[in-house]
Amino acid sequence: MDKIWQGKWITESKFYGLSPINLFHREIEEGEKRKHLEKLKNRHMLVRKTFTITEDIKTAYLDITADDYYKLKINGKTVGEGPAPAYFFHYFYNRYQVENYLKEGENLISVHLYYQGLVNRVWNSGDYRQGMIAELFINDKLKLKSDKSWKYKITEAYQNGGITGYQTQFLENIDFNLIDKNWQQLDYDDSNWSNVCVNNSDDHKFYKQPISGLDFYYIKPVKINKIKDNHYLIDFGQIIVGYFQMTAKGFKNERIEIRQGEELREDEDRVRYNLRSNCKYQEFITLSGGKDKLNFYDYKVFRYVEVIAHNPDSKALYPETFKALVRHYKFEDENTTFYSSNSKLNRIWQICKNSVKYGTQYQYLDCPGREKGQYLGDALITGLAHHYLTGDLKLYKKAVQDFALSSYISPGLMAVAPGGLMQEIADYSLQWPALLLKYYRLSGDKKFLRKMYPTAEKLLAYFKQFQRGDGLLTEVNEKWNLVDWPKNMRDNYQVKLEQLNKKPEYGCHNVINAFFVGMVKTINEIRDILSIEYKNQFSKLKQAFREAFYNQNKKLFVDTETTDHSAVHSNILPLLYGLAPAEAEKEIVDLIKEKGLKCGVYMAYYLLKALARVGEYSLIYNLIVNENKNSWNTMIKEGATTCFEVWSKEQKKNTSLLHPWASAPIIIIIEDLLGIELSNSGKRNQIKMTPHLPAELDRIKFTMQNKDLKIEIKKDSSQTGFFISPVL
């Protein structure tokens, strides 16, 4: 821990004395069999503490955290919420400067604490570690700490509307008759509230959260359609992440139905609230008879909202109050901008940018609706795109560490981190060193690289247990071998890639070994940077890989040693990692020309980067803007405002329509077409630029600016050359 706490971990009485449930286990193993009590799920705990200030307030800060989540006000004013999801043994607390929220005399801290109790990819919930801790310092002296004098009440207002997603969140059927409307006001009478319980056995280890809080702001609908009396369809113009809000005043106990979704039902002016992505966003609120302000606690992904007052005599709805509270990690739209003479490319850039913007919360989420979790494979793409769009590296660094901390569960790392769902994907684990090395290249933070290096060595040692005599991996059966996702995007890859619950036998195949040899190459680079001696096995592994998977007659790589099928996946990774002989490069490029993006949106990143390695920039551009079925243009034709999980809505039955892992064009345009290479020596940023723009683009304007740098690139058909002005 980075500080010694004097405050106590406080909890509600029903959690007092419960020992934590151990959620951690390998995916192929059973976890603790003790079941979580249903009555202790979906708990909304309201906490209050009044106190008096007599001294002059020069500076003041509050340290606070909760498990799972809190929303904090001081004297009725919103201060913040959090923390970012984390493992209990490395749990984050937030620090707020609060001198402007405090006053001389009586003050109130109020906290709406939520404990979900589900095991999923969102939080490490479902382990009985419910509660919170806080300390207030005024003029650098401890003024207030959480202890048994704090008071609480469990509110029943947020009634269970069912569970949606992959056990992701409870829907909220809010009953305004049960809302304590003034509980966050100083003069509220809490005499009938209970005193909290102090858990002296709490085992959280606290660390100050290394990233900032989120941005929250309101937007108005772009269109409100009155379908009939008391029935409205609201369009916010694009898919967003956040909360629908409104004010209603109707009959006591009148019910209002709220439907939210990413799209409309086909041929109907109605919301598709049964989302493709396995979420059902249908909730009912019960009015109190007074003025009721709707504030859902948990966020959703939506564009459209349908509001229905089913009582034909209702006068409850006020369309002028309809709005959305948007949330995402810090993001300035003007930090990085791109415009070209190709309108298709511009639209592709925009949907990718929107995906990264709304899909980045406290983590790089794969889908902020269905899973709300951070996957390692997704983070490698989304994290880099997010950095180029914002200049932020704190979240990138946190992602690297999040997955390193999952070695507590397995030295082979988890696919989702942090999170209570135990999922393992070999392909993703093999890419963690690349995530680490890229962070170092961008930051120059050698101290962090050295700190993380042992995790890379443990990861390598973990996979070595699956090596056969020639060094290649075989039967990595305790982690899922993914290759690509969904299944129909694998280009008929000749391995039966069953998930772990079906006890697969993967054998020795191309993609996992390509990632493995690539990982060895990456770890060697890290060792060189850190001046660590090692026995270089890369050349031996490269030769073994060729002998196993290279077909001399076809001059292509095959999927396994026992097939002559050459999936595009089996060839892009050897091309990317320098495993292909020179004679094979043209054949692989020709294969890609023939097949196009015969892969999922996730592996499209590797395909495009492989082409960049051999200088095929024109082909890269043509693939990005192509209009075949597997293309970003297909998403746009199908109404995308953010990237899909797959190329087309119909390619996966539970497709997410906001999936940032499809944002590869952001990276490819910047790194490969514009030819911008950013690095840091540890002392200053370094910029190299070698544009590879196709002749078809006769106009381009690109800007990248943040606190550390400014880059402008312009190309105009009326002038020759580029005008590049990096400012450090």
C-alpha positions in Angstrom: 0.0 0.0 0.0 1.2 3.6 -0.7 -0.2 5.0 2.6 -1.2 4.0 6.1 -4.9 4.4 6.6 -6.4 5.6 9.9 -9.9 5.3 8.5 -11.7 2.0 8.9 -13.4 -0.2 6.2 -17.1 0.2 6.9 -19.8 -2.1 5.7 -23.5 -2.8 6.2 -24.5 -5.3 8.9 -25.4 -8.1 6.6 -21.9 -8.3 5.2 -20.3 -8.0 8.6 -18.4 -11.2 9.6 -18.6 -12.8 6.1 -15.3 -14.2 4.9 -14.5 -13.3 1.3 -15.3 -15.8 -1.4 -12.2 -16.6 -3.4 -13.1 -15.9 -7.1 -9.7 -16.7 -8.5 -9.0 -19.9 -10.3 -7.7 -21.2 -13.6 -10.4 -21.4 -16.2 -10.0 -25.1 -16.5 -10.4 -25.5 -12.8 -13.4 -25.2 -10.5 -13.4 -22.2 -8.2 -14.7 -22.0 -4.6 -18.0 -23.8 -4.5 -19.6 -21.5 -1.9 -22.5 -19.7 -3.5 -23.2 -16.0 -3.1 -26.4 -15.2 -1.2 -29.0 -13.8 -3.6 -30.3 -11.4 -1.0 -26.9 -9.7 -0.9 -26.7 -8.9 -4.6 -27.7 -5.6 -6.1 -27.2 -3.6 -2.9 -27.6 0.2 -2.9 -26.2 1.6 0.3 -26.7 5.2 1.2 -24.0 6.6 3.6 -24.0 9.9 5.5 -21.5 11.7 7.8 -22.0 15.1 9.2 -19.2 17.0 10.8 -18.2 20.5 11.9 -15.3 22.7 10.7 -14.1 25.5 12.8 -10.7 26.1 11.3 -9.8 28.2 8.2 -9.8 26.0 5.2 -6.7 26.6 3.1 -6.4 23.2 1.4 -8.4 20.0 1.8 -8.4 16.7 0.2 -10.5 13.5 0.5 -9.2 10.0 0.0 -12.0 7.5 -0.7 -12.8 4.2 -2.3 -15.5 1.6 -2.2 -16.2 -1.9 -3.3 -17.7 -2.1 -5.9 -18.4 1.6 -6.7 -19.4 4.9 -5.1 -20.9 8.2 -6.1 -19.8 11.0 -3.8 -21.3 14.4 -2.9 -20.2 17.0 -0.3 -22.8 19.4 0.9 -25.1 18.3 -1.9 -22.5 19.0 -4.7 -21.2 16.2 -6.9 -17.5 15.6 -6.3 -16.8 12.4 -8.2 -17.2 8.6 -8.5 -15.2 5.5 -8.8 -12.9 3.7 -8.3 -11.6 2.1 -11.5 -12.1 -1.7 -11.3 -9.2 -3.5 -9.6 -8.2 -6.6 -7.8 -8.6 -6.5 -4.1 -4.8 -6.9 -3.6 -4.1 -3.8 -5.7 -7.3 -1.8 -5.1 -7.6 1.9 -6.1 -8.6 4.9 -4.1 -9.3 8.3 -5.4 -8.1 11.6 -4.1 -10.1 14.8 -4.5 -9.2 18.4 -3.8 -12.3 19.5 -1.8 -11.6 22.9 -0.2 -14.2 24.4 -2.6 -16.9 22.0 -1.4 -16.4 22.6 2.3 -17.5 25.5 4.5 -17.1 26.7 8.1 -19.7 25.1 10.4 -21.7 22.0 9.6 -20.8 19.8 6.6 -22.1 16.6 5.0 -20.4 13.8 3.1 -22.9 11.6 1.3 -22.0 8.4 -0.6 -24.2 6.2 -2.8 -22.4 2.9 -2.6 -23.2 0.1 -4.9 -22.3 -3.6 -4.5 -23.4 -5.7 -7.4 -22.6 -9.3 -6.3 -22.3 -10.8 -9.8 -19.3 -12.5 -11.2 -18.5 -10.9 -14.5 -15.9 -8.9 -16.5 -16.9 -5.5 -15.0 -15.8 -5.6 -11.3 -14.3 -8.1 -8.9 -17.7 -8.3 -7.3 -19.4 -11.3 -5.8 -16.8 -11.8 -3.1 -18.5 -10.2 -0.1 -15.9 -7.4 0.1 -18.6 -4.8 0.2 -18.0 -1.5 1.9 -15.9 1.7 1.7 -13.2 3.7 3.4 -12.5 7.5 3.5 -10.2 10.1 5.1 -10.6 13.9 5.0 -7.5 16.1 5.4 -7.8 19.8 6.1 -4.6 21.9 5.9 -2.7 18.5 5.8 -4.2 17.3 9.1 -6.6 14.4 9.4 -10.0 15.9 10.1 -12.4 13.0 9.5 -12.1 9.3 8.9 -14.6 6.5 8.2 -15.6 4.8 11.5 -18.6 3.3 13.3 -20.2 6.8 13.7 -21.0 7.0 10.0 -24.7 6.2 9.2 -26.3 4.2 6.4 -29.5 3.0 4.9 -30.2 0.3 2.3 -32.5 1.8 -0.3 -35.0 -0.5 -2.0 -35.8 2.1 -4.6 -33.6 0.5 -7.3 -35.6 -2.7 -7.7 -34.3 -5.6 -9.7 -35.5 -5.5 -13.3 -33.5 -8.5 -14.3 -29.9 -9.2 -15.3 -28.7 -8.2 -18.8 -25.6 -8.8 -20.9 -23.3 -11.6 -19.8 -24.3 -11.3 -16.1 -23.2 -7.7 -16.6 -25.7 -5.5 -14.8 -29.0 -5.3 -13.1 -31.7 -3.4 -14.8 -33.1 -0.7 -12.6 -36.9 -0.5 -12.1 -36.8 2.6 -9.9 -39.7 3.2 -7.5 -39.7 6.9 -6.7 -42.0 6.3 -3.7 -39.0 4.7 -2.1 -36.4 7.4 -2.9 -35.1 9.4 0.0 -35.2 12.6 -2.0 -33.3 14.9 0.4 -30.9 12.4 1.9 -27.9 14.3 0.5 -29.0 17.5 2.2 -27.5 18.6 5.5 -30.8 19.1 7.3 -32.1 15.6 6.4 -33.2 13.6 9.5 -31.2 10.4 9.6 -32.0 9.5 13.2 -33.6 6.2 12.1 -30.6 5.2 10.0 -28.2 2.5 11.3 -24.6 2.9 12.2 -22.2 1.2 9.9 -20.2 -1.9 10.9 -16.4 -1.7 11.0 -14.6 -4.6 9.3 -11.2 -4.8 10.9 -10.4 -7.9 8.9 -10.7 -6.2 5.5 -7.9 -7.4 3.2 -7.9 -4.7 0.5 -4.5 -3.3 -0.4 -4.9 0.3 -1.4 -3.0 2.3 -4.1 -3.8 5.7 -5.4 -5.6 5.5 -8.7 -3.0 6.4 -11.4 -5.6 7.7 -13.9 -8.0 10.7 -13.8 -11.7 10.4 -13.4 -14.1 10.3 -16.3 -15.7 13.1 -18.3 -19.4 13.6 -17.8 -21.5 16.0 -19.9 -25.1 16.4 -21.1 -26.3 16.3 -24.7 -29.7 17.0 -26.1 -31.6 14.7 -28.5 -31.2 15.6 -32.2 -34.8 14.5 -32.7 -37.9 13.7 -30.6 -40.7 12.0 -32.4 -44.2 11.9 -30.8 -45.5 8.6 -31.8 -48.8 9.2 -30.1 -50.0 10.8 -26.9 -47.7 9.8 -24.0 -45.3 7.9 -26.3 -42.0 9.4 -27.6 -39.1 8.2 -29.6 -35.9 10.0 -28.9 -32.8 10.0 -31.1 -29.4 11.2 -29.9 -27.9 11.0 -33.3 -25.2 8.4 -32.7 -24.4 5.6 -30.3 -23.2 6.9 -27.0 -22.4 5.5 -23.5 -24.1 7.0 -20.5 -27.5 7.5 -18.9 -30.8 8.7 -20.2 -32.4 11.3 -17.9 -35.7 13.1 -17.7 -38.1 14.6 -15.3 -41.7 13.3 -14.9 -44.7 14.4 -12.8 -47.6 12.1 -13.0 -50.1 10.1 -10.9 -48.8 8.4 -7.8 -47.8 4.8 -8.6 -48.0 5.5 -12.3 -45.6 3.4 -14.3 -43.5 4.7 -17.1 -41.7 2.3 -19.5 -38.2 3.2 -20.7 -36.7 1.3 -23.7 -33.2 2.0 -24.9 -31.2 0.5 -27.8 -28.5 1.0 -30.5 -30.9 0.8 -33.4 -34.5 0.8 -34.4 -36.6 -2.3 -35.2 -36.7 -3.0 -38.9 -39.4 -1.1 -40.7 -40.8 0.3 -37.4 -40.5 3.6 -35.6 -39.6 1.7 -32.4 -36.5 1.0 -30.4 -34.9 -2.4 -30.7 -34.5 -2.8 -26.9 -33.6 -6.5 -27.3 -30.1 -5.5 -28.6 -28.2 -7.8 -30.9 -25.5 -7.8 -28.3 -27.4 -9.9 -25.7 -28.6 -6.9 -23.7 -32.2 -6.1 -23.0 -32.8 -2.5 -22.1 -36.4 -2.3 -20.9 -37.1 -0.8 -17.5 -40.1 0.6 -15.7 -40.2 3.5 -13.2 -42.9 4.1 -10.7 -43.8 7.7 -10.1 -44.4 9.3 -6.7 -47.0 11.8 -7.6 -44.5 14.6 -7.3 -41.6 15.8 -9.5 -39.4 12.8 -10.2 -35.9 13.1 -11.7 -34.7 9.9 -13.4 -31.1 9.1 -12.7 -30.1 5.5 -13.4 -27.1 4.3 -11.4 -25.4 2.1 -14.0 -24.6 3.2 -17.6 -25.8 1.7 -20.9 -24.9 1.9 -24.6 -27.6 3.4 -26.7 -28.6 5.8 -29.4 -32.4 5.6 -29.2 -34.8 5.9 -26.3 -38.5 5.1 -26.2 -40.6 6.6 -23.4 -44.1 5.3 -22.8 -46.7 6.4 -20.3 -49.3 3.6 -20.6 -52.0 5.4 -18.7 -54.2 7.1 -21.3 -54.9 10.0 -18.9 -51.2 10.6 -18.1 -49.7 14.0 -18.3 -46.4 12.8 -16.8 -44.0 13.3 -19.7 -42.1 16.5 -20.4 -40.1 16.1 -23.7 -38.1 19.3 -23.0 -36.4 17.4 -20.1 -35.2 14.5 -22.2 -31.4 14.4 -22.2 -28.4 12.1 -22.0 -25.5 12.2 -19.5 -22.5 11.0 -21.6 -19.5 9.4 -19.9 -16.1 8.3 -21.1 -12.4 8.7 -20.2 -10.8 12.1 -20.8 -11.0 12.9 -24.5 -10.7 16.1 -26.5 -12.1 15.8 -30.0 -9.7 18.4 -31.4 -6.5 16.7 -30.1 -6.1 14.6 -33.2 -8.0 15.4 -36.4 -7.9 13.9 -39.9 -9.5 15.0 -43.1 -8.9 13.9 -46.7 -10.3 14.2 -50.2 -11.8 10.7 -49.8 -15.1 11.0 -47.9 -15.3 7.2 -47.3 -11.9 7.3 -45.5 -13.1 10.3 -43.5 -16.2 8.4 -42.3 -14.1 5.4 -41.5 -11.8 7.6 -39.4 -14.8 9.0 -37.6 -16.5 5.8 -36.6 -13.2 4.4 -35.4 -12.6 7.6 -33.4 -16.1 7.5 -31.9 -15.6 3.8 -30.9 -12.4 4.6 -29.1 -13.9 7.6 -27.4 -17.0 5.9 -26.0 -15.5 2.5 -25.5 -12.7 3.8 -23.2 -13.9 4.2 -19.7 -11.7 3.4 -16.7 -10.4 0.6 -19.0 -10.2 -0.2 -22.7 -13.5 -2.0 -22.9 -14.2 -4.6 -25.6 -18.0 -3.8 -25.5 -19.3 -1.2 -23.0 -22.7 -2.9 -23.0 -22.5 -6.7 -23.1 -19.3 -7.3 -21.2 -17.9 -4.0 -19.9 -14.6 -5.7 -19.5 -11.0 -5.2 -20.6 -9.6 -7.9 -22.9 -5.8 -8.0 -23.5 -6.1 -8.5 -27.3 -8.6 -5.6 -27.5 -6.4 -3.4 -25.3 -3.4 -3.7 -27.6 -5.4 -2.1 -30.5 -7.7 0.3 -28.6 -5.0 1.5 -26.2 -2.7 2.5 -29.1 -5.5 4.2 -31.0 -6.6 6.0 -27.8 -3.0 7.2 -27.2 -2.8 8.7 -30.7 -6.1 10.4 -30.3 -5.5 11.8 -26.9 -1.8 11.8 -26.0 -2.7 10.0 -22.8 -0.3 7.2 -21.6 -1.5 6.8 -18.1 -4.4 4.5 -19.0 -2.1 2.6 -21.4 0.3 2.1 -18.5 -2.5 1.0 -16.2 -3.7 -1.6 -18.8 -0.2 -3.1 -19.0 -0.1 -3.4 -15.2 -3.7 -4.7 -15.0 -2.7 -7.7 -17.0 0.6 -8.1 -15.2 -1.3 -8.3 -11.9 -3.4 -11.2 -13.3 -0.3 -13.3 -12.9 -1.5 -13.6 -9.3 -4.0 -16.1 -10.8 -1.8 -17.6 -13.5 1.7 -16.8 -14.7 0.2 -17.3 -18.2 -2.0 -14.2 -17.5 -5.7 -13.8 -17.9 -7.6 -12.7 -20.9 -9.7 -10.3 -18.9 -8.2 -8.0 -16.3 -9.1 -6.9 -13.8 -12.4 -8.8 -13.5 -14.1 -11.6 -11.6 -14.7 -13.8 -14.7 -11.8 -16.2 -15.1 -11.1 -16.4 -18.8 -7.9 -17.4 -20.6 -6.9 -16.9 -24.2 -3.5 -18.0 -25.3 -3.3 -15.6 -28.3 -3.9 -12.6 -26.0 -1.3 -13.7 -23.3 1.3 -14.0 -26.0 0.8 -10.4 -27.0 1.3 -8.9 -23.5 5.1 -8.2 -24.0 4.2 -6.3 -27.2 1.8 -4.1 -25.1 4.6 -3.5 -22.6 7.3 -2.8 -25.3 5.0 -0.4 -27.1 4.4 1.5 -23.9 8.1 1.8 -23.3 8.7 3.1 -26.9 6.1 5.8 -26.4 7.1 6.8 -22.9 10.8 6.1 -22.4 9.8 4.8 -19.0 12.7 2.3 -18.4 11.9 2.0 -14.7 8.5 0.7 -15.4 9.8 -1.6 -18.1 12.3 -3.1 -15.6 9.5 -3.5 -13.0 7.3 -5.4 -15.5 10.1 -7.5 -17.0 9.9 -10.4 -14.5 6.2 -10.9 -15.6 7.4 -11.3 -19.2 10.0 -13.9 -18.1 7.3 -15.8 -16.1 5.0 -15.7 -19.1 7.7 -17.1 -21.3 8.4 -19.9 -18.7 4.7 -20.7 -18.6 4.5 -21.3 -22.3 7.8 -23.2 -22.4 6.0 -26.1 -20.6 4.1 -26.7 -23.9 7.2 -26.8 -26.1 8.1 -30.0 -28.0 11.6 -31.0 -29.0 12.0 -28.4 -31.8 10.8 -25.6 -29.5 7.3 -25.1 -31.0 4.2 -25.1 -28.8 1.8 -28.0 -28.9 -1.4 -28.8 -27.0 -1.8 -25.5 -25.3 -5.1 -26.9 -24.1 -5.5 -25.0 -20.8 -6.1 -21.7 -22.6 -8.5 -21.1 -25.4 -6.8 -20.9 -28.8 -8.7 -18.1 -30.5 -7.0 -17.4 -33.9 -9.8 -15.0 -34.7 -13.4 -14.1 -33.7 -16.1 -14.9 -34.4 -15.7 -18.5 -35.7 -16.8 -17.6 -39.3 -13.9 -15.1 -39.6 -11.2 -17.8 -39.5 -10.9 -18.3 -43.2 -11.5 -22.1 -42.8 -8.5 -22.4 -40.5 -7.9 -26.2 -40.2 -8.0 -26.6 -36.4 -11.0 -27.4 -34.3 -10.9 -24.4 -32.0 -13.4 -25.5 -29.4 -13.6 -23.5 -26.2 -12.2 -24.9 -23.0 -15.5 -26.3 -21.6 -15.4 -28.8 -24.4 -11.9 -30.0 -23.5 -10.3 -29.3 -26.9 -7.1 -30.8 -28.3 -5.5 -28.1 -30.3 -2.3 -29.8 -31.2 0.6 -27.9 -32.9 -0.7 -25.2 -35.2 0.4 -22.1 -37.0 -1.2 -19.0 -35.3 -0.3 -19.8 -31.7 3.3 -20.6 -32.7 3.6 -17.4 -34.8 2.5 -15.4 -31.8 4.9 -17.4 -29.6 7.9 -16.8 -31.8 6.9 -13.2 -32.1 6.7 -12.9 -28.3 10.2 -14.4 -28.0 11.5 -11.8 -30.4 9.8 -9.0 -28.4 11.1 -10.2 -25.1 14.6 -10.3 -26.7 14.2 -6.6 -27.6 13.2 -5.9 -24.0 16.2 -7.7 -22.7 18.5 -5.7 -25.0 17.0 -2.4 -23.8 17.6 -3.5 -20.2 21.1 -4.9 -20.9 20.1 -8.4 -19.8 22.1 -11.3 -21.1 20.2 -14.2 -22.6 20.5 -17.1 -24.9 18.9 -16.1 -28.2 16.4 -18.8 -29.3 14.7 -16.8 -31.9 16.6 -18.1 -35.0 16.1 -21.7 -33.9 12.4 -21.1 -33.4 12.1 -19.3 -36.7 13.7 -22.2 -38.5 11.5 -24.7 -36.7 8.4 -22.7 -37.6 9.3 -22.7 -41.3 10.0 -26.4 -41.3 6.7 -27.1 -39.7 4.4 -24.7 -41.6 6.1 -23.5 -44.7 5.0 -25.1 -48.0 7.9 -24.8 -50.4 5.8 -25.5 -53.5 3.1 -23.0 -52.7 5.5 -20.5 -51.1 2.8 -20.0 -48.4 2.4 -21.1 -44.8 -0.2 -23.7 -43.9 -2.4 -24.0 -40.9 -0.9 -27.2 -39.5 1.7 -29.8 -40.3 -0.9 -32.2 -41.6 -2.9 -29.9 -44.0 -2.1 -27.9 -47.1 -4.7 -25.3 -46.4 -3.3 -21.7 -46.2 -5.6 -19.5 -44.2 -4.8 -15.8 -44.4 -4.2 -15.9 -40.7 -1.4 -18.4 -41.2 0.4 -16.0 -43.4 0.0 -12.5 -42.1 1.7 -13.3 -38.8 4.8 -14.9 -40.4 5.0 -11.8 -42.6 4.6 -9.5 -39.7 7.2 -11.1 -37.4 9.8 -11.7 -40.1 9.4 -15.4 -40.2 8.6 -15.7 -43.9 11.5 -16.2 -46.4 12.0 -13.5 -49.0 10.6 -15.7 -51.7 7.3 -16.0 -49.9 6.6 -12.3 -49.4 5.1 -11.7 -52.8 3.0 -14.9 -52.6 1.6 -13.8 -49.3 0.8 -10.4 -50.6 -0.9 -12.0 -53.6 -2.9 -14.2 -51.3 -4.1 -11.1 -49.4 -4.9 -9.4 -52.7 -7.0 -12.4 -53.7 -8.8 -12.9 -50.3 -9.0 -9.3 -49.1 -10.0 -8.9 -45.5 -10.7 -12.6 -45.1 -10.6 -12.3 -41.3 -12.3 -10.6 -38.5 -11.9 -6.9 -37.6 -9.5 -7.8 -34.8 -7.0 -9.6 -37.0 -7.4 -7.0 -39.7 -5.0 -4.9 -37.6 -2.3 -7.6 -38.0 -3.0 -8.1 -41.6 -2.5 -4.3 -42.3 0.6 -4.1 -40.2 2.1 -7.1 -42.0 1.5 -5.4 -45.3 3.2 -2.2 -44.0 6.2 -4.2 -43.0 6.8 -5.1 -46.7 5.9 -1.6 -48.0 2.4 -2.4 -49.5 0.9 0.9 -48.7 -1.3 1.2 -51.7 -2.8 -2.2 -50.9 -3.3 -1.1 -47.3 -5.2 2.0 -48.4 -7.4 0.0 -50.8 -8.3 -2.5 -48.2 -9.3 0.1 -45.7 -11.6 1.9 -48.1 -12.8 -1.2 -50.0 -16.5 -1.8 -50.3 -16.7 -5.6 -50.2 -18.7 -7.3 -47.5 -15.7 -7.5 -45.1 -15.0 -3.8 -44.8 -15.5 -0.7 -42.7 -17.7 0.7 -45.5 -20.1 -2.2 -44.8 -20.5 -0.9 -41.3 -21.2 2.6 -42.6 -23.7 1.3 -45.1 -25.5 -0.4 -42.3 -25.8 2.8 -40.3 -22.7 2.7 -38.1 -21.7 5.7 -36.0 -19.3 3.5 -34.1 -17.4 0.3 -35.2 -19.1 -3.1 -35.0 -17.7 -6.2 -33.5 -17.7 -7.7 -37.0 -17.9 -6.3 -40.5 -21.7 -6.7 -40.8 -24.5 -7.0 -38.3 -25.5 -10.4 -39.8 -22.1 -12.0 -39.4 -22.6 -12.7 -35.7 -25.9 -13.2 -34.1 -25.1 -11.2 -31.0 -23.1 -8.5 -32.6 -22.0 -5.5 -30.6 -22.4 -2.2 -32.5 -19.8 -0.5 -30.4 -16.6 -2.5 -30.3 -13.3 -0.4 -30.3 -11.2 -3.4 -31.3 -12.2 -2.5 -34.9 -10.4 0.8 -34.7 -7.2 -0.3 -36.5 -7.5 2.4 -39.3 -6.6 5.0 -36.7 -3.3 3.4 -36.1 -2.6 2.4 -39.7 -3.4 5.9 -41.0 -1.1 7.5 -38.5 1.8 5.0 -38.3 1.9 3.7 -41.9 0.1 6.0 -44.4 1.1 9.3 -42.7 4.3 7.5 -41.6 4.5 9.1 -38.2 6.8 7.4 -35.7 6.6 8.6 -32.1 9.1 7.5 -29.5 10.6 8.8 -26.3 14.2 8.6 -25.2 13.3 9.0 -21.6 14.1 12.7 -21.8 12.1 14.1 -24.7 9.7 13.1 -27.5 11.1 12.1 -30.8 9.3 12.3 -34.1 10.1 10.7 -37.4 7.9 11.2 -40.5 7.9 9.2 -43.7 4.5 9.6 -45.5 3.3 6.8 -47.8 0.1 8.4 -49.0 -1.6 7.1 -52.1 -1.8 9.4 -55.1 -5.6 9.2 -55.0 -5.6 11.4 -51.9 -4.9 14.9 -53.3 -6.0 16.6 -50.1 -5.1 15.8 -46.6 -5.1 17.7 -43.3 -3.9 16.0 -40.2 -3.2 17.5 -36.7 -2.0 15.8 -33.6 -1.5 18.0 -30.5 -1.4 17.5 -26.8 0.7 18.8 -23.9 3.8 17.2 -25.3 3.8 17.8 -29.0 2.1 19.3 -32.0 2.2 17.9 -35.5 0.6 19.2 -38.7 0.6 17.5 -42.1 -1.0 19.1 -45.1 -1.3 18.0 -48.7 -3.1 20.1 -51.3 -3.6 19.4 -55.0 -2.7 23.0 -55.7 0.7 22.7 -54.1 3.5 20.2 -54.2 4.9 18.3 -51.3 4.0 18.2 -47.6 4.1 20.8 -45.0 5.1 19.2 -41.7 5.7 21.1 -38.6 6.4 19.1 -35.5 6.7 21.3 -32.4 8.2 19.8 -29.3 
